[in-house]
Amino acid sequence: MEQASNDPDGEELWGWDLGSRRAVRWELRGPGHQILGPYPTRAAAEAWAERRDERDQQWADDDELWASTWSDDEPDQHNPDDGTDAAEDRSTPT
């Protein structure tokens, strides 16, 4: 089996070809805009979508947690639609 020339450790690398929807050896990959990777194994390349879904879910959970830490009772000083007059904050001392 040929070794990927791009890996300094001599390990074979894999990519996911978006055009053909299959795992390919890294040294046989197509155009850069159609390839994901490199991945350390063929299985890891084939599991790219599951990993993306796991990350998306984690980000959504983090966003929900972050949003729940802010109280809806406190006015948002950066939101002009929160009912406060932004001009009040810009008054100059006399």
Order of alpha helices (4+ residues) and beta strands (2+ residues): beta-beta-beta-alpha-alpha
